[in-house]
Every structure is written in structure tokens, then in C-alpha cells.
């Protein structure tokens, strides 16, 4: 009986020590290091204008007006709802997915005045896995540039230069693809001093 209580006491002490270490000390250490070494990222990569957060550079937002670049379609809740993040989970043979994509292609062509001979980038008509992707492909942005330039009364070359300015290159030059952050690009076009 003594051995049983001794083993039980040892087990309880170890459980409490691990709980303090794993649930208290380690998270506190990671939080402190994050605040010291990576404060922007540790606090949500918030984009601020005049000291007020307007979004995160990591989470997509809806932009529907012609003067703005439009993000990827979202399957998250009612569009870009972070509490309902997730893809559609529809497979490539799903009739619903094929119908949704066909509708989006037609709408994309209509909104951007694109003829049937131009292929549409996949990211313009399919939702990302999270439904919250803040980026679009450079090709998608360049296809939208004429519409944005017309709506803003800007020269097309000027809008294309903005796209190039906000193009993020692949990690280490080869991991992933070049992409454009829609929120940062749209804020820059509005002439807002973006503090990130």
C-alpha cells in the first residue's frame, strides 16, 4: 500500500511540474521572445492607418468596388469570416464546384472586360484552402489592372507599377510563386500611409 501511495504521489508531482512547465513557463517564454524578436508578426501582422488597425496582411478581406483589386473568392462563412475558415472540400469532379467555377469565370470576364480567348488564372475563380488568402497571383492582378485604372482615372502603367511594387517574390527566390497582397495594394492606391 505504501508503494502505491508513493507512486501516486510521484505521478502527481510530475504531472504538476509538467503542467507548470508546458502550460505556463513555455508559453510565457515563447510570448516574451515573440514580443522582443518579432513584435509585428506576434501581434497579428496588423496593418495600421493613423494608429488604427484596418486589417491584417495575413487575412484576406472583401473588396467589391471596381476601383479596387478583388481578392480570391472565399468559402469562409459569409466571405472572409475568420471564425469559419476553411475550404469547400469539393473534389475536382464535383458538379457544384464545376458550376461555381464556371459562374466565377463568367463574372470575372464580365467585370474585367476580358474576352473568351484569354485564360483566367485559377486563383481568380477558386477559393483557397483557408478561404482567407490575402494574396492573388501577379497575372490575376495584371488582368484586373485595366478595370482599376479606368475606375480611378489613372494611367494603366501607373497601376501596373503599383502592382509590381507590392509583388512579393518567392521565399529564397524559388519557394512558392510571386504574389500580390490585395489589402496593401488597395490601401496604397487609396493613398493611405500604410504603417505595418
QUITAHU-V875748 format. One record per residue. N is the residue number from 1. RES is the residue in three letters. PSI is psi in degrees with one decimal (none if undefined). BURIAL is # if it has 24 or more other ideal C-beta (glycine too) atoms within 12 Angstrom, else .. Layout:
((N & RES & PSI & BURIAL) (N & RES & PSI & BURIAL))
This chain:
((1 & UNK & -38.7 & .) (2 & UNK & -40.8 & .) (3 & UNK & -39.7 & .) (4 & UNK & -47.5 & .) (5 & UNK & -35.2 & .) (6 & UNK & -45.3 & .) (7 & UNK & -40.6 & .) (8 & UNK & -44.2 & .) (9 & UNK & -43.8 & .) (10 & UNK & -42.8 & .) (11 & UNK & -43.8 & .) (12 & UNK & -41.8 & .) (13 & UNK & -42.9 & .) (14 & UNK & -40.7 & .) (15 & UNK & -45.2 & .) (16 & UNK & -42.7 & .) (17 & UNK & -45.1 & .) (18 & UNK & -38.7 & .) (19 & UNK & -44.5 & .) (20 & UNK & -43.0 & .) (21 & UNK & -51.1 & .) (22 & UNK & -32.8 & .) (23 & UNK & -8.1 & .) (24 & UNK & -65.4 & .) (25 & UNK & -50.5 & .) (26 & UNK & -50.5 & .) (27 & UNK & -37.9 & .) (28 & UNK & -41.5 & .) (29 & UNK & -45.7 & .) (30 & UNK & -41.2 & .) (31 & UNK & -46.6 & .) (32 & UNK & -46.4 & .) (33 & UNK & -40.9 & .) (34 & UNK & -43.0 & .) (35 & UNK & -32.7 & .) (36 & UNK & -48.1 & .) (37 & UNK & -34.9 & .) (38 & UNK & 61.4 & .) (39 & UNK & -37.3 & .) (40 & UNK & -49.8 & .) (41 & UNK & -40.4 & .) (42 & UNK & -22.1 & .) (43 & UNK & 21.9 & .) (44 & UNK & 9.2 & .) (45 & UNK & 46.7 & .) (46 & UNK & 139.8 & .) (47 & UNK & 125.4 & #) (48 & UNK & 144.7 & .) (49 & UNK & 122.8 & .) (50 & UNK & 42.4 & .) (51 & UNK & 3.0 & .) (52 & UNK & 126.8 & .) (53 & UNK & 133.5 & .) (54 & UNK & -1.4 & .) (55 & UNK & -174.7 & #) (56 & UNK & 143.0 & #) (57 & UNK & -4.1 & #) (58 & UNK & -6.9 & #) (59 & UNK & 127.0 & #) (60 & UNK & 154.4 & #) (61 & UNK & 152.4 & #) (62 & UNK & 134.7 & #) (63 & UNK & 119.8 & #) (64 & UNK & -19.3 & .) (65 & UNK & 149.1 & .) (66 & UNK & -27.4 & .) (67 & UNK & -4.3 & .) (68 & UNK & 150.4 & #) (69 & UNK & 136.9 & #) (70 & UNK & 140.5 & #) (71 & UNK & -176.9 & #) (72 & UNK & 153.4 & #) (73 & UNK & 151.6 & #) (74 & UNK & 137.1 & #) (75 & UNK & 9.1 & #) (76 & UNK & 104.0 & #) (77 & UNK & -129.1 & .) (78 & UNK & 37.9 & .) (79 & UNK & 110.9 & .) (80 & UNK & 34.4 & #) (81 & UNK & 105.0 & .) (82 & UNK & -26.0 & .) (83 & UNK & -12.1 & .) (84 & UNK & 33.2 & .) (85 & UNK & 136.8 & .) (86 & UNK & 158.5 & .) (87 & UNK & -174.7 & .) (88 & UNK & -21.5 & #) (89 & UNK & 24.7 & .) (90 & UNK & 133.5 & .) (91 & UNK & 168.2 & .) (92 & UNK & -16.3 & .) (93 & UNK & 3.8 & .) (94 & UNK & 126.2 & .) (95 & UNK & -34.4 & .) (96 & UNK & -45.2 & .) (97 & UNK & -45.9 & .) (98 & UNK & -39.0 & .) (99 & UNK & -43.1 & .) (100 & UNK & -44.7 & .) (101 & UNK & -42.3 & #) (102 & UNK & -41.6 & .) (103 & UNK & -44.5 & .) (104 & UNK & -38.6 & #) (105 & UNK & -45.9 & #) (106 & UNK & -43.8 & .) (107 & UNK & -41.9 & .) (108 & UNK & -45.0 & #) (109 & UNK & -43.5 & .) (110 & UNK & -49.3 & .) (111 & UNK & -40.4 & #) (112 & UNK & 4.8 & #) (113 & UNK & 54.9 & .) (114 & UNK & 130.5 & #) (115 & UNK & 170.6 & .) (116 & UNK & -16.4 & .) (117 & UNK & -12.2 & .) (118 & UNK & 128.5 & .) (119 & UNK & 144.5 & .) (120 & UNK & 132.8 & #) (121 & UNK & 143.5 & #) (122 & UNK & -36.5 & .) (123 & UNK & -12.9 & #) (124 & UNK & -18.0 & #) (125 & UNK & 1.7 & #) (126 & UNK & 144.1 & #) (127 & UNK & 149.2 & #) (128 & UNK & 170.3 & #) (129 & UNK & -35.2 & .) (130 & UNK & -23.5 & #) (131 & UNK & 4.5 & #) (132 & UNK & 17.7 & #) (133 & UNK & 123.9 & #) (134 & UNK & -4.6 & #) (135 & UNK & 154.8 & #) (136 & UNK & 162.8 & #) (137 & UNK & 158.2 & #) (138 & UNK & -39.7 & #) (139 & UNK & -41.9 & .) (140 & UNK & -45.6 & #) (141 & UNK & -41.9 & #) (142 & UNK & -31.3 & #) (143 & UNK & -28.0 & #) (144 & UNK & -19.2 & #) (145 & UNK & -44.2 & #) (146 & UNK & -40.6 & #) (147 & UNK & -45.5 & #) (148 & UNK & -43.2 & #) (149 & UNK & -45.7 & #) (150 & UNK & -47.5 & .) (151 & UNK & -29.4 & #) (152 & UNK & -7.7 & #) (153 & UNK & 33.0 & .) (154 & UNK & 160.3 & .) (155 & UNK & 140.4 & .) (156 & UNK & -40.5 & .) (157 & UNK & -36.2 & .) (158 & UNK & -42.5 & .) (159 & UNK & -41.0 & #) (160 & UNK & -36.0 & #) (161 & UNK & -38.8 & .) (162 & UNK & -41.9 & #) (163 & UNK & -46.2 & #) (164 & UNK & -37.9 & .) (165 & UNK & -38.0 & .) (166 & UNK & 17.0 & #) (167 & UNK & 125.7 & #) (168 & UNK & 126.7 & #) (169 & UNK & 161.8 & .) (170 & UNK & 146.9 & .) (171 & UNK & 130.0 & .) (172 & UNK & 15.2 & .) (173 & UNK & -8.3 & .) (174 & UNK & -8.6 & .) (175 & UNK & 114.4 & .) (176 & UNK & -166.2 & .) (177 & UNK & 161.7 & .) (178 & UNK & 144.4 & #) (179 & UNK & 163.3 & #) (180 & UNK & 129.4 & #) (181 & UNK & 114.4 & #) (182 & UNK & -44.4 & #) (183 & UNK & -49.4 & #) (184 & UNK & -39.9 & #) (185 & UNK & -46.9 & #) (186 & UNK & -39.0 & #) (187 & UNK & -39.8 & #) (188 & UNK & -39.8 & #) (189 & UNK & -32.5 & #) (190 & UNK & -7.1 & .) (191 & UNK & 21.3 & .) (192 & UNK & 135.7 & .) (193 & UNK & 99.9 & .) (194 & UNK & 123.4 & #) (195 & UNK & 115.7 & .) (196 & UNK & none & #))
